[in-house]
Amino acid sequence: MPDDSETRSAFRVTLGIVLAVTLARCVVLALSPLDLHPDEAQYWWWARTPGFGYFSKPPMIAWIIWLSTALLGNSEWAIRIASPVLHGATSLVVFAIARRVTDARQSALSALAYITIPGLSYSCGLISTDVPLLFFWAVALYAFLRGCDDARRRWPIVCGVALGLGLESKYAMLYFLASAIAATFFAGKAHRFVFGPRGLVVLAIGLGLLAPNIAWNAMHAFPTLAHTRANADWVHARYSFRQAAEFALGQFGVFGPVLMAGLIGALCRMARAPARGEDETSLASFGLTPLLLILIQSFVARANANWAATGLIAATPLAVGELVRWWRARALWASFALNVSAMVALWIVLLSPGAADTMGIGNAFKREQGWRELGRQVARAASASAYNAIVADNRSIIAELLYYTRPRATPIRMWARDLRIRDHFEMTLRLNSPASRILLAIEPQAAGRVLATFDSAKLLARLEFPIGGHHSRVIDLYDARDYRDPPPVHVRMPVSPAPVL
């Protein structure tokens, strides 16, 4: 970045605000009573055995949780703590990216706009693969922009390392390559960087860092690739304009409605005046390419709103630069007011989950409630009798039991309806050997297919746990005997009623 007093002063202010927001988020996490999301519990289990790959994701998320729990213990907040820290670090990189195209004041505003984006505020309450992905994407983008102007070797190396570590976080980092190629159509210096020797250095380093994960996948019949393909679900293409429209509207919620309006305005202004700086057109390519690719995905099959989150890195400086022009920057301050209000509302919900129902967003947190009590009830039932294993047929239940039944002497196993491997637990914890006595924890709707694989089963209890949105999670506990292979046709077994606990 330019080493001038204005930039240094703006960065110091930005750093102070980012540190304050990050500290507040860490405190909220430490005080939050919310249980782990099933995905978080699964990632924690992966972190118990750090490796170069896992069934559905590359290994970076497990490495991060391994480090945070090794330093801070295995509490929920320690598992999640890297999320606000890395998001804060990413916002500082956004400052540096914005400084390539605008002045120090707007760079500070861009960093602060980024850290208060509603989607990021929600993400700070969880640990997910998007967290390291966005950080490494931001570092790679900054190195790319610098490398386009600076012939020194450091920038291709930094870009390549960030690319590789981003790929180890989530394969969506591949959109970075697509965005870089898109930038070459509008910026001559981007063309020279991408299709010259420096571009080959970036690609070689990035793929080299991904090589251990590729080797792991090759040894396990490429499960992560198969899972990614299944998520895309192009085999069941729907070609739905409604789904595409829902995804597009969802971006206003993720990015914030005013910031999204600013981004649209910036892109329209650039279309009318194409003779803008090449760094700015490169930013537009990196902001728009992921959004367009996932928009196509949402039209063909389906897409979650966060799948285009990488575009937020480049989109934020563009949106802020446009909003400062609207009504003497009043639109930008309105955006801050709205997004900060959403951030504070999320803090309230994290501290008092019951407030989510009052706000009408209870469903957003229903997967983070009820698991601790389920673990306690299952652990108590397992200790009351001599069971060979605790078994569930659901990835979410297995992940939560692995975390919330600690410590335990009874192993946990995954029931599978056939030989196909659909998740990490079917691959590593499958119930595939004779077991005379099993404690089953299953949802009522799964009883028929699961109980048909046992010679007998007795319903011990039906457990109900209130969760967000005025709903309840219902889990049945069975004492099941003599496991055998699943029958070719599922038979519904009659069971006697049991009291609700």
C-alpha positions as CSV (number, residue, x, y, z in Angstrom):
1,M,0.0,0.0,0.0
2,P,1.1,3.6,-0.4
3,D,3.2,4.5,2.6
4,D,1.8,8.0,3.3
5,S,0.5,9.5,6.4
6,E,-3.2,9.5,5.2
7,T,-3.0,5.8,4.5
8,R,-1.3,5.0,7.8
9,S,-3.8,7.1,9.8
10,A,-6.8,5.5,8.0
11,F,-5.4,2.0,8.6
12,R,-4.9,2.6,12.3
13,V,-8.5,3.7,12.7
14,T,-9.7,0.7,10.7
15,L,-7.5,-1.6,12.7
16,G,-8.9,-0.3,16.0
17,I,-12.5,-0.7,14.9
18,V,-11.9,-4.1,13.4
19,L,-10.2,-5.3,16.6
20,A,-13.1,-3.9,18.7
21,V,-15.7,-5.7,16.6
22,T,-13.7,-8.9,16.5
23,L,-13.3,-8.8,20.3
24,A,-17.0,-8.3,20.8
25,R,-17.8,-11.2,18.5
26,C,-15.4,-13.4,20.5
27,V,-17.0,-12.5,23.7
28,V,-20.4,-13.2,22.3
29,L,-19.3,-16.6,21.2
30,A,-17.8,-17.4,24.6
31,L,-21.2,-16.5,26.3
32,S,-23.5,-18.0,23.7
33,P,-25.6,-21.0,24.9
34,L,-26.1,-22.3,21.3
35,D,-25.0,-25.9,20.6
36,L,-22.7,-26.8,17.8
37,H,-24.2,-27.0,14.3
38,P,-24.0,-30.6,13.0
39,D,-21.4,-29.5,10.4
40,E,-19.3,-27.9,13.2
41,A,-19.5,-31.1,15.2
42,Q,-18.4,-33.0,12.2
43,Y,-15.5,-30.7,11.5
44,W,-14.5,-31.0,15.2
45,W,-14.5,-34.8,14.8
46,W,-12.3,-34.5,11.7
47,A,-9.9,-32.4,13.7
48,R,-9.4,-35.3,16.2
49,T,-7.3,-37.0,13.4
50,P,-5.8,-34.3,11.2
51,G,-5.2,-35.5,7.7
52,F,-5.0,-34.4,4.0
53,G,-8.7,-35.0,3.2
54,Y,-12.1,-35.8,4.4
55,F,-15.2,-37.1,2.7
56,S,-17.0,-33.9,1.8
57,K,-14.4,-31.1,2.2
58,P,-10.6,-30.4,1.9
59,P,-8.7,-30.5,5.2
60,M,-8.2,-26.8,6.1
61,I,-11.2,-26.5,8.3
62,A,-10.0,-29.5,10.4
63,W,-6.5,-28.1,10.6
64,I,-7.9,-24.8,11.9
65,I,-10.1,-26.4,14.5
66,W,-7.3,-28.7,15.6
67,L,-5.1,-25.7,16.2
68,S,-7.8,-23.7,18.1
69,T,-8.8,-26.6,20.3
70,A,-5.2,-27.6,21.0
71,L,-4.7,-24.0,22.3
72,L,-8.0,-23.3,23.9
73,G,-9.8,-26.6,24.7
74,N,-12.8,-28.3,23.1
75,S,-15.6,-26.0,24.2
76,E,-18.0,-24.6,21.5
77,W,-16.5,-21.2,21.5
78,A,-13.0,-22.6,21.1
79,I,-14.1,-24.5,18.1
80,R,-15.6,-21.4,16.5
81,I,-13.1,-18.7,17.6
82,A,-11.2,-18.7,14.3
83,S,-14.3,-17.5,12.5
84,P,-14.4,-13.9,13.8
85,V,-10.6,-13.7,13.9
86,L,-10.2,-14.7,10.3
87,H,-13.1,-12.5,9.1
88,G,-11.5,-9.6,10.9
89,A,-8.2,-10.3,9.2
90,T,-10.0,-10.6,5.8
91,S,-11.5,-7.1,6.3
92,L,-8.0,-5.7,6.8
93,V,-6.9,-7.3,3.5
94,V,-10.0,-5.7,1.9
95,F,-8.6,-2.3,3.1
96,A,-5.4,-3.1,1.1
97,I,-7.4,-4.2,-2.0
98,A,-9.5,-1.1,-1.9
99,R,-6.4,1.1,-1.6
100,R,-5.4,-0.1,-5.1
101,V,-8.4,1.7,-6.6
102,T,-9.4,4.5,-4.3
103,D,-8.2,6.8,-1.5
104,A,-7.4,5.9,2.1
105,R,-10.8,7.1,3.5
106,Q,-12.8,5.0,1.1
107,S,-10.5,2.1,1.8
108,A,-11.3,2.3,5.5
109,L,-15.0,2.5,4.7
110,S,-14.7,-0.6,2.5
111,A,-13.0,-2.6,5.2
112,L,-15.7,-1.5,7.8
113,A,-18.5,-2.2,5.3
114,Y,-17.1,-5.7,4.7
115,I,-16.8,-6.6,8.4
116,T,-20.5,-5.6,8.9
117,I,-22.0,-7.4,5.9
118,P,-25.0,-9.4,7.2
119,G,-23.8,-12.7,5.8
120,L,-20.4,-12.2,7.5
121,S,-22.1,-11.3,10.8
122,Y,-24.0,-14.5,10.7
123,S,-20.9,-16.5,9.6
124,C,-19.0,-15.2,12.6
125,G,-21.3,-17.2,14.9
126,L,-20.2,-20.5,13.2
127,I,-17.0,-22.1,11.9
128,S,-17.4,-23.1,8.3
129,T,-15.2,-23.7,5.2
130,D,-16.2,-20.3,3.9
131,V,-14.2,-18.6,6.7
132,P,-10.7,-19.6,5.5
133,L,-11.8,-19.6,1.9
134,L,-12.6,-15.8,2.1
135,F,-9.4,-15.0,3.8
136,F,-7.2,-16.8,1.3
137,W,-9.2,-15.4,-1.6
138,A,-8.6,-11.9,-0.3
139,V,-4.9,-12.5,0.0
140,A,-4.7,-14.0,-3.5
141,L,-6.7,-11.1,-5.0
142,Y,-4.4,-8.5,-3.4
143,A,-1.3,-10.4,-4.6
144,F,-2.9,-10.7,-8.1
145,L,-3.5,-6.9,-8.2
146,R,0.0,-6.2,-7.0
147,G,1.6,-8.7,-9.3
148,C,-0.1,-7.0,-12.3
149,D,1.9,-3.9,-11.6
150,D,5.0,-5.2,-9.8
151,A,7.4,-7.6,-11.6
152,R,9.0,-8.8,-8.4
153,R,8.7,-12.6,-7.7
154,R,7.0,-12.2,-4.4
155,W,3.5,-11.5,-5.7
156,P,3.1,-14.6,-7.9
157,I,4.4,-16.7,-5.0
158,V,2.0,-15.1,-2.5
159,C,-0.8,-15.5,-4.9
160,G,0.0,-19.1,-5.6
161,V,0.3,-20.0,-1.9
162,A,-3.0,-18.3,-1.2
163,L,-4.6,-20.1,-4.1
164,G,-3.4,-23.4,-2.9
165,L,-4.4,-22.9,0.7
166,G,-7.8,-21.6,-0.5
167,L,-8.2,-24.8,-2.5
168,E,-7.4,-26.7,0.7
169,S,-10.2,-24.8,2.3
170,K,-12.9,-25.3,-0.3
171,Y,-12.9,-26.2,-4.0
172,A,-14.9,-23.0,-4.7
173,M,-11.4,-21.3,-4.8
174,L,-11.4,-22.5,-8.4
175,Y,-13.7,-19.6,-9.1
176,F,-10.6,-17.5,-8.6
177,L,-9.0,-18.9,-11.7
178,A,-12.2,-18.2,-13.7
179,S,-12.3,-14.7,-12.3
180,A,-8.6,-14.1,-13.3
181,I,-9.3,-15.3,-16.8
182,A,-12.4,-13.0,-17.0
183,A,-10.2,-10.1,-15.9
184,T,-7.9,-10.7,-18.9
185,F,-10.7,-9.6,-21.3
186,F,-10.8,-6.1,-19.8
187,A,-7.3,-5.4,-18.4
188,G,-4.1,-5.8,-20.5
189,K,-1.9,-6.1,-17.4
190,A,-4.1,-8.9,-16.1
191,H,-3.7,-10.7,-19.4
192,R,0.1,-10.4,-19.3
193,F,0.1,-11.7,-15.7
194,V,-2.3,-14.6,-16.2
195,F,-0.9,-15.9,-19.5
196,G,2.7,-15.2,-18.8
197,P,5.3,-17.0,-16.7
198,R,4.0,-15.5,-13.5
199,G,0.6,-17.0,-14.1
200,L,2.2,-20.4,-14.5
201,V,4.1,-19.9,-11.2
202,V,0.7,-19.2,-9.5
203,L,-0.9,-22.2,-11.0
204,A,2.0,-24.5,-10.2
205,I,2.2,-23.5,-6.5
206,G,-1.5,-23.6,-6.1
207,L,-1.9,-27.1,-7.5
208,G,1.3,-28.2,-5.7
209,L,-0.3,-27.3,-2.4
210,L,-3.5,-29.1,-3.3
211,A,-1.6,-32.2,-4.4
212,P,-1.8,-34.0,-1.0
213,N,-5.5,-33.6,-1.0
214,I,-5.7,-35.0,-4.5
215,A,-3.6,-37.9,-3.5
216,W,-5.9,-38.6,-0.5
217,N,-8.9,-38.5,-2.8
218,A,-7.2,-40.9,-5.2
219,M,-6.6,-43.3,-2.4
220,H,-10.3,-43.2,-1.3
221,A,-12.0,-43.3,-4.8
222,F,-12.4,-39.4,-4.9
223,P,-15.2,-39.0,-2.4
224,T,-14.9,-35.2,-2.1
225,L,-15.2,-34.8,-5.9
226,A,-18.3,-37.1,-5.9
227,H,-19.8,-35.1,-3.0
228,T,-19.2,-31.8,-4.8
229,R,-20.8,-33.2,-7.9
230,A,-23.8,-34.4,-5.9
231,N,-24.2,-31.0,-4.4
232,A,-24.3,-29.4,-7.8
233,D,-26.9,-32.0,-8.8
234,W,-26.9,-31.3,-12.5
235,V,-28.1,-34.9,-13.1
236,H,-31.5,-33.6,-11.9
237,A,-31.4,-30.3,-13.7
238,R,-34.6,-28.2,-13.2
239,Y,-33.8,-25.1,-15.3
240,S,-35.8,-23.0,-12.9
241,F,-36.1,-19.2,-13.3
242,R,-37.8,-19.1,-9.9
243,Q,-34.7,-20.7,-8.2
244,A,-32.4,-18.3,-10.0
245,A,-34.5,-15.3,-8.9
246,E,-34.6,-16.6,-5.3
247,F,-30.8,-16.9,-5.3
248,A,-30.4,-13.4,-6.8
249,L,-32.7,-11.9,-4.2
250,G,-30.9,-13.8,-1.5
251,Q,-27.7,-11.8,-2.3
252,F,-29.5,-8.7,-1.1
253,G,-29.8,-10.4,2.3
254,V,-26.2,-11.7,2.3
255,F,-24.5,-8.5,1.2
256,G,-27.0,-6.0,2.6
257,P,-29.7,-4.4,0.4
258,V,-28.0,-1.0,0.2
259,L,-24.6,-2.4,-0.6
260,M,-26.1,-4.6,-3.2
261,A,-27.8,-1.6,-4.8
262,G,-24.4,0.2,-4.8
263,L,-22.7,-2.7,-6.5
264,I,-25.4,-2.8,-9.2
265,G,-25.0,1.0,-9.6
266,A,-21.2,0.6,-9.9
267,L,-21.4,-2.1,-12.5
268,C,-23.9,0.0,-14.5
269,R,-21.6,3.0,-14.3
270,M,-18.6,0.9,-15.5
271,A,-20.7,-0.4,-18.4
272,R,-21.4,3.2,-19.5
273,A,-17.8,4.4,-19.0
274,P,-15.6,1.4,-19.8
275,A,-12.4,3.5,-19.9
276,R,-11.9,3.1,-16.1
277,G,-8.8,1.9,-14.3
278,E,-7.7,-1.6,-15.0
279,D,-7.6,-2.5,-11.3
280,E,-11.2,-1.5,-11.0
281,T,-12.2,-3.6,-14.0
282,S,-10.3,-6.5,-12.5
283,L,-12.2,-6.0,-9.2
284,A,-15.5,-6.1,-11.2
285,S,-14.4,-9.4,-12.8
286,F,-13.6,-11.0,-9.4
287,G,-16.8,-9.7,-7.9
288,L,-19.1,-10.6,-10.7
289,T,-17.7,-14.0,-12.0
290,P,-18.6,-16.1,-8.9
291,L,-22.0,-14.5,-8.7
292,L,-22.8,-15.3,-12.4
293,L,-21.4,-18.8,-12.1
294,I,-23.6,-19.6,-9.1
295,L,-26.5,-17.8,-10.6
296,I,-26.2,-20.3,-13.5
297,Q,-26.0,-23.2,-11.0
298,S,-29.1,-22.0,-9.2
299,F,-31.0,-22.0,-12.6
300,V,-29.8,-25.5,-13.5
301,A,-30.3,-27.2,-10.2
302,R,-30.0,-25.3,-6.8
303,A,-27.6,-23.1,-5.0
304,N,-27.3,-21.8,-1.4
305,A,-27.0,-18.0,-1.0
306,N,-23.5,-18.3,0.5
307,W,-22.0,-20.1,-2.5
308,A,-21.1,-16.8,-4.2
309,A,-19.6,-15.3,-1.0
310,T,-16.1,-15.0,-2.6
311,G,-17.5,-12.2,-4.8
312,L,-18.0,-10.1,-1.7
313,I,-14.3,-9.4,-1.4
314,A,-14.1,-7.4,-4.7
315,A,-17.7,-6.2,-4.6
316,T,-17.4,-4.3,-1.4
317,P,-14.9,-1.6,-2.6
318,L,-16.9,-1.2,-5.8
319,A,-20.2,-0.8,-3.9
320,V,-18.7,1.6,-1.3
321,G,-17.1,3.7,-4.1
322,E,-20.6,4.1,-5.7
323,L,-22.5,4.7,-2.5
324,V,-20.3,7.7,-1.5
325,R,-21.6,9.4,-4.6
326,W,-25.2,9.0,-3.7
327,W,-26.8,11.8,-1.7
328,R,-23.5,12.9,-0.4
329,A,-22.7,9.5,1.0
330,R,-26.0,9.3,3.0
331,A,-26.7,6.0,1.2
332,L,-23.5,4.6,2.6
333,W,-24.3,5.7,6.1
334,A,-27.8,4.2,5.8
335,S,-26.1,0.9,4.7
336,F,-23.9,1.0,7.8
337,A,-26.9,1.7,10.1
338,L,-28.8,-1.2,8.6
339,N,-26.0,-3.7,8.6
340,V,-24.7,-2.8,12.1
341,S,-28.3,-3.2,13.4
342,A,-28.4,-6.6,11.9
343,M,-25.1,-7.5,13.5
344,V,-26.2,-6.4,16.9
345,A,-29.5,-8.3,16.5
346,L,-27.5,-11.4,15.7
347,W,-25.4,-10.8,18.9
348,I,-28.6,-10.7,20.9
349,V,-29.8,-14.0,19.4
350,L,-26.5,-15.7,20.0
351,L,-26.7,-14.6,23.7
352,S,-30.4,-15.3,24.0
353,P,-31.6,-17.8,21.3
354,G,-35.2,-17.3,22.4
355,A,-35.1,-13.8,21.0
356,A,-34.9,-15.3,17.5
357,D,-38.5,-16.3,17.7
358,T,-39.5,-12.8,18.7
359,M,-37.6,-11.4,15.7
360,G,-39.2,-14.0,13.4
361,I,-35.9,-15.7,12.5
362,G,-36.1,-18.7,14.9
363,N,-35.7,-21.2,12.0
364,A,-32.2,-19.8,11.3
365,F,-30.9,-21.3,14.5
366,K,-32.9,-24.5,14.9
367,R,-30.0,-26.7,13.9
368,E,-28.0,-25.3,16.9
369,Q,-30.3,-26.2,19.6
370,G,-31.3,-29.4,21.5
371,W,-28.1,-31.4,20.9
372,R,-26.5,-30.9,24.3
373,E,-29.6,-32.4,26.0
374,L,-29.8,-35.2,23.5
375,G,-26.2,-36.1,24.3
376,R,-26.9,-36.1,28.0
377,Q,-29.9,-38.3,27.6
378,V,-28.2,-40.8,25.3
379,A,-25.1,-40.9,27.6
380,R,-27.3,-41.7,30.5
381,A,-29.2,-44.4,28.7
382,A,-25.9,-46.0,27.5
383,S,-24.5,-46.1,31.0
384,A,-27.6,-47.8,32.3
385,S,-27.0,-51.0,30.4
386,A,-24.2,-52.9,28.6
387,Y,-24.5,-51.9,25.0
388,N,-22.1,-52.9,22.3
389,A,-22.6,-49.6,20.5
390,I,-24.6,-46.4,20.2
391,V,-26.0,-46.2,16.7
392,A,-27.8,-43.6,14.6
393,D,-28.7,-43.5,10.9
394,N,-28.3,-39.7,10.5
395,R,-25.1,-37.8,9.9
396,S,-26.2,-34.9,12.1
397,I,-27.1,-37.1,15.0
398,I,-23.9,-39.0,14.8
399,A,-21.8,-35.8,14.7
400,E,-23.6,-34.3,17.7
401,L,-23.4,-37.6,19.7
402,L,-19.7,-37.8,19.1
403,Y,-19.3,-34.4,20.7
404,Y,-22.0,-34.3,23.3
405,T,-21.7,-37.8,24.8
406,R,-18.1,-37.3,25.9
407,P,-16.6,-39.0,27.9
408,R,-18.1,-42.4,27.0
409,A,-17.0,-46.1,27.0
410,T,-19.5,-47.2,24.4
411,P,-18.4,-46.7,20.7
412,I,-20.6,-44.8,18.3
413,R,-21.5,-46.3,14.9
414,M,-23.3,-45.3,11.8
415,W,-26.2,-47.4,10.5
416,A,-26.3,-47.4,6.7
417,R,-29.1,-48.7,4.5
418,D,-26.8,-50.2,1.8
419,L,-23.2,-50.4,0.8
420,R,-23.1,-46.9,-0.8
421,I,-21.0,-44.3,1.1
422,R,-22.8,-41.0,1.4
423,D,-20.8,-39.2,4.2
424,H,-17.7,-39.4,6.3
425,F,-19.3,-41.5,9.0
426,E,-20.5,-44.1,6.6
427,M,-16.9,-44.3,5.4
428,T,-15.3,-44.5,8.8
429,L,-17.8,-45.5,11.5
430,R,-20.1,-47.8,9.7
431,L,-21.9,-50.5,11.7
432,N,-20.7,-53.5,9.6
433,S,-20.1,-56.3,12.1
434,P,-22.4,-58.5,14.3
435,A,-23.5,-56.6,17.4
436,S,-25.8,-58.3,19.9
437,R,-27.1,-55.2,21.7
438,I,-27.4,-51.7,20.3
439,L,-28.7,-48.4,21.7
440,L,-30.4,-46.8,18.7
441,A,-31.0,-43.0,18.5
442,I,-33.2,-42.3,15.5
443,E,-35.9,-40.0,14.2
444,P,-39.4,-41.5,14.3
445,Q,-39.7,-41.5,10.5
446,A,-36.6,-43.6,10.2
447,A,-37.9,-46.4,12.5
448,G,-39.2,-48.7,9.8
449,R,-36.1,-49.0,7.7
450,V,-33.7,-49.1,10.6
451,L,-35.5,-51.5,12.9
452,A,-36.0,-54.0,10.0
453,T,-32.3,-54.8,10.3
454,F,-32.6,-56.1,13.9
455,D,-34.2,-59.2,15.2
456,S,-36.0,-57.3,17.9
457,A,-36.3,-53.8,19.3
458,K,-37.9,-52.1,22.3
459,L,-38.7,-48.5,22.4
460,L,-37.1,-47.0,25.6
461,A,-38.2,-43.4,25.3
462,R,-39.3,-40.7,23.0
463,L,-37.2,-37.5,23.5
464,E,-38.4,-34.1,22.5
465,F,-36.3,-30.9,22.5
466,P,-37.5,-27.4,21.7
467,I,-35.6,-25.7,19.0
468,G,-36.0,-22.4,17.1
469,G,-39.1,-21.4,15.2
470,H,-41.4,-23.0,17.8
471,H,-40.4,-26.5,16.6
472,S,-39.2,-29.5,18.4
473,R,-36.7,-32.2,17.6
474,V,-37.9,-35.7,18.3
475,I,-35.6,-38.6,18.8
476,D,-36.6,-42.2,19.7
477,L,-34.3,-44.4,21.8
478,Y,-34.4,-48.2,21.2
479,D,-32.9,-51.2,22.8
480,A,-32.2,-53.2,19.6
481,R,-30.8,-56.8,19.5
482,D,-28.9,-58.8,16.9
483,Y,-28.1,-56.6,14.0
484,R,-28.2,-58.1,10.5
485,D,-27.8,-56.9,6.9
486,P,-30.6,-54.6,5.6
487,P,-33.4,-56.6,3.9
488,P,-34.1,-55.9,0.2
489,V,-37.5,-54.5,1.2
490,H,-37.9,-52.4,4.3
491,V,-40.4,-53.8,6.7
492,R,-42.1,-51.6,9.2
493,M,-41.9,-53.2,12.7
494,P,-44.6,-52.6,15.3
495,V,-43.3,-51.0,18.5
496,S,-44.9,-50.4,21.8
497,P,-45.4,-46.8,22.9
498,A,-43.1,-45.2,25.5
499,P,-43.4,-42.1,27.7
500,V,-42.2,-38.8,26.4
501,L,-39.2,-37.5,28.4
